[in-house]
């Protein structure tokens, strides 16, 4: 499958190239999972380095991508979190995760 400008792995690759992500680790920052016999199947062991290319291959193989702390990794998502937090009141803190399922 080709990536267009809205493909989530393209966004991850752009953030990584800009130095915004730092090293991504499976199980901490990103999870690549799918349902299998007996429950959830992970693409990689926890602590493994994750790249945009690994994410693309996993999505192509039917795995879902979960990114923790998306509001810390993308200014658009951070702005949305700030707006929701402001609307919810001064004691609220809003974060966002990103989920992509093929």
Contact map, one row per residue, 1 for C-alpha under 8 A:
111000000000000000000000000000000000000000000000000000000001000000000000000000000000000000000000000000
111100000000000000000000000000000000000000000000000000000000000000000000000000000000000000000000000000
111111101100000000000000000000000000000000000000000000000000000000000000000000000000000000000000000000
011111100100000000000000000000000000000000000000000000000000000000000000000000000000000000000000000000
001111100110000000000000000000000000000000000000000000000000000000000000000000000000000000000000000000
001111110110000000000000000000000000000000000000000000000000000000000000000000000000000000000000000000
001111111110000000000000000000000000000000000000000000000000000000000000000000000000000000000000000000
000001111111000000000000000000000000000000000000000000000000000000000000000000000000000000000000000100
001000111111100000000000000000000000000000000000000110110000000000000000000000000000000000000000000000
001111111111110000000000000000000000000000000000000100000000000000000000000000000000000000000000000000
000011111111111000000000000000000000000000000000000000000000000000000000000000000000000000000000000000
000000011111111100000000000000000000000000000000000100000000000000000000000000000000000000000000000000
000000001111111110000000000000000000000000000000001100000000000000000000000000000000000000000000000000
000000000111111111000000000000000000000000000000000000000000000000000000000000000000000000000000000000
000000000011111111111000000000000000000000000000000000000000000000000000110000000000000000000000000000
000000000001111111111100000000000000000000000000000000000000000000000000000000000000000000000000000000
000000000000111111110000000000000000000000000000000000000000000000000000000000000000000000000000000000
000000000000011111110000000000000000000000000000000000000000000000000000000000000000000000000000000000
000000000000001111111100000000000000000000000000000000000000000000000000000000000000000000000000000000
000000000000001111111100000000000000000000000000000000000000000000000000100000000000000000000000000000
000000000000001100111111000000000000000000000000000000000000000000000000100000000000000000000000000000
000000000000000100111111000000000000000000000000000000000000000000000000000000000000000000000000000000
000000000000000000001111100000000000000000000000110000000000000000000000000000000000000000000000000000
000000000000000000001111110111000000000000000000111000000000000000000000000000000000000000000000000000
000000000000000000000011111111000000000000000111110000000000000000000000000000000000000000000000000000
000000000000000000000001111111110000000000011111110000000000000000000000000000000000000000000000000000
000000000000000000000000111111100000000000001110000000000000000000000000000000000000000000000000000000
000000000000000000000001111111100000000000000110000000000000000000010000000000000000000000000000000000
000000000000000000000001111111100000000000000000000000000000000000111000000000000000000000000000000000
000000000000000000000001111111110000000000000000010000000000000011110000000000000000000000000000000000
000000000000000000000000011111111000000001000000000000000000000111100000000000000000000000000000000000
000000000000000000000000010001111100000001110000000000100100001111000000000000000000000000000000000000
000000000000000000000000000000111110000111100000000000000000001110000000000000000000000000000000000000
000000000000000000000000000000011111000111000000000000000000011100000000000000000000000000000000000000
000000000000000000000000000000001111101110000000000000000000000000000000000000000000000000000000000000
000000000000000000000000000000000111111110000000000000000000000000000000000000000000000000000000000000
000000000000000000000000000000000011111100000000000000000000000000000000000000000000000000000000000000
000000000000000000000000000000000001111100000000000000000000000000000000000000000000000000000000000000
000000000000000000000000000000000011111110000000000000000000000000000000000000000000000000000000000000
000000000000000000000000000000001111111111000000000000000000000000000000000000000000000000000000000000
000000000000000000000000000000001111001111100000000000000000000000000000000000000000000000000000000000
000000000000000000000000000000111100000111111000000000000000000000000000000000000000000000000000000000
000000000000000000000000000000011000000011111000000000000100001000000000000000000000000000000000000000
000000000000000000000000010000010000000001111101000000000000000000000000000000000000000000000000000000
000000000000000000000000011000000000000001111111000000000000000000000000000000000000000000000000000000
000000000000000000000000111100000000000000011111000000000000000000000000000000000000000000000000000000
000000000000000000000000111100000000000000001111100000000000000000000000000000000000000000000000000000
000000000000000000000000110000000000000000011111110000000000000000000000000000000000000000000000000000
000000000000000000000011110000000000000000000011111000000000000000000000000000000000000000000000000000
000000000000000000000011110001000000000000000001111101100000000000000000000000000000000000000000000000
000000000000100000000001000000000000000000000000111111100000000000000000000000000000000000000000000000
000000001101100000000000000000000000000000000000011111110000000000000000000000000000000000000000000000
000000001000000000000000000000000000000000000000001111111000000000000000000000000000000000000000000000
000000000000000000000000000000000000000000000000011111111100000000000000000000000000000000000000000000
000000001000000000000000000000010000000000000000011111111110000010000000000000000000000000000000000000
000000001000000000000000000000000000000000000000000111111111000000000000000000000000000000000000000000
000000000000000000000000000000000000000000000000000011111111100000000000000000000000000000000000000000
000000000000000000000000000000010000000000100000000001111111111100000000000000000000000000000000000000
000000000000000000000000000000000000000000000000000000111111111110000000000000000000000000000000000011
100000000000000000000000000000000000000000000000000000011111111000000000000000000000000000000000000001
000000000000000000000000000000000000000000000000000000001111111000000000000000000000000000000000000000
000000000000000000000000000000000100000000000000000000000111111100000000000000000000000000000000000011
000000000000000000000000000000011100000000100000000000000111111110000000000000000000000000000000000011
000000000000000000000000000000111100000000000000000000000110011111000000000000000000000000000000001111
000000000000000000000000000001111000000000000000000000100010001111100000000000000000000000000000011110
000000000000000000000000000001110000000000000000000000000000000111110000000000000000000000000000111100
000000000000000000000000000011100000000000000000000000000000000011111100000000000000000000000000111000
000000000000000000000000000111000000000000000000000000000000000001111100000000000000000000000001110000
000000000000000000000000000010000000000000000000000000000000000000111111100000000000000000000011110000
000000000000000000000000000000000000000000000000000000000000000000111111110011000000000000000011110000
000000000000000000000000000000000000000000000000000000000000000000001111111111101000000000000011100000
000000000000000000000000000000000000000000000000000000000000000000001111111011000000000000000000000000
000000000000001000011000000000000000000000000000000000000000000000001111111011000000000000000000000000
000000000000001000000000000000000000000000000000000000000000000000000111111111000000000000000000000000
000000000000000000000000000000000000000000000000000000000000000000000011111111100000000000000000000000
000000000000000000000000000000000000000000000000000000000000000000000010011111110000000000000000000000
000000000000000000000000000000000000000000000000000000000000000000000111111111111000000000000001000000
000000000000000000000000000000000000000000000000000000000000000000000111111111111100000000000000000000
000000000000000000000000000000000000000000000000000000000000000000000010001111111110000000000000000000
000000000000000000000000000000000000000000000000000000000000000000000000000111111111000000000000000000
000000000000000000000000000000000000000000000000000000000000000000000010000011111111100000000111000000
000000000000000000000000000000000000000000000000000000000000000000000000000001111111110000000100000000
000000000000000000000000000000000000000000000000000000000000000000000000000000111111111000000000000000
000000000000000000000000000000000000000000000000000000000000000000000000000000011111111100000100000000
000000000000000000000000000000000000000000000000000000000000000000000000000000001111111111011100000000
000000000000000000000000000000000000000000000000000000000000000000000000000000000111111111010000000000
000000000000000000000000000000000000000000000000000000000000000000000000000000000011111110000000000000
000000000000000000000000000000000000000000000000000000000000000000000000000000000001111111010000000000
000000000000000000000000000000000000000000000000000000000000000000000000000000000000111111110000000000
000000000000000000000000000000000000000000000000000000000000000000000000000000000000110111110000000000
000000000000000000000000000000000000000000000000000000000000000000000000000000000000000011111000000000
000000000000000000000000000000000000000000000000000000000000000000000000000000000000110111111100000000
000000000000000000000000000000000000000000000000000000000000000000000000000000000000100000111110000000
000000000000000000000000000000000000000000000000000000000000000000000000000000001101100000011111000000
000000000000000000000000000000000000000000000000000000000000000000001110000000001000000000001111100000
000000000000000000000000000000000000000000000000000000000000000000011110000010001000000000000111110000
000000000000000000000000000000000000000000000000000000000000000001111110000000000000000000000011111000
000000000000000000000000000000000000000000000000000000000000000011111100000000000000000000000001111100
000000000000000000000000000000000000000000000000000000000000000111100000000000000000000000000000111110
000000010000000000000000000000000000000000000000000000000000000111000000000000000000000000000000011111
000000000000000000000000000000000000000000000000000000000010011110000000000000000000000000000000001111
000000000000000000000000000000000000000000000000000000000011011100000000000000000000000000000000000111
